[in-house]
Amino acid sequence: MKRVFFVILIFVFSCETVVELDIPAHDPLLVVNGIIETDSVASIFISNSIGAFDQGEIKSIDDANVFLYENGSLVGQMFPDLENIDTLNLTEDYWWNYVGTAPIYKYKSEIIPQDDFTYSIEVNHPDYQSVYAETTVPSSLELTDLEIIDNTDGSDSIFYNATLKLSFLDNGSQNNYYRIRLYLETEGEDWNEDETDYEIVEKTYPLVLYSNDPSLSQGIPWDGYTFSGRTALFNDGMFNGQQKDISFDLEYKISQLQYGDKLFLQLTSFSEEGYNYFNSRELNSDGFGGPFGSEPVPIFSNIENGIGVFGSGNSTYFPINP
């Protein structure tokens, strides 16, 4: 029997519809960013916002009038530091959404923030709405226990060679927000100023920590740990008013300290504004970095009539001697 095959061609005709969107013009706002701490004078960065579809760059703002208040009383103005202008690497790691090459001016005062004091700022400029924000500096922290344990057994393994353990008392009369970092201070080579040769310089950077503590952000388990990162950010929701015992494993070999390396712990208590800002950044980082992704989280802002964050932190540093 002869079989006949018919091939049916289906032509799909498509049409294209152009939809015009009426996007309102963006009114630039003042952008204020600052986490004031008790170990340095109060300072903030001031710039301006640009619309998502705008082609311009952030403008240099060196003529804003910035007033700093302490517990409701005016303590002075903050003025731009015109000698030290940042163009990209603004601070430790606070400001991550910088655009363009225009300078961002840091406004400074002579006031060093104090524990449990409330500070507020008012920023005025003729081209923008005036903005306002306030924060209360958290109390300093004291450790009840701190130790680092060498887990090496003479093998060549480079993973999880030490365990860091620490304890502190949480103040049960208020909500508290914490950050833990373990820093390594070491010597390394880097280019000199004219880039003609290498020189020995001191370098300081946070080590990667691993933990299963339930207070920390819980990600997809990796090699037996639900948390890994250089910054452990958490609140006291699970231990309010109690002693907090927390431990971390790390890859660093304690025996390397004999070559001049130094370890020190940074324990920071944040205001609610500071915590919310950093936590919103962490949530964005986790969402886009995970295998399944997630919806983006808006970056926290507490600047009235503007954008950015004005928060506070209180850091204590503890040297670690094995």
Disulfide bonds with the S-S distance in Angstrom:
none
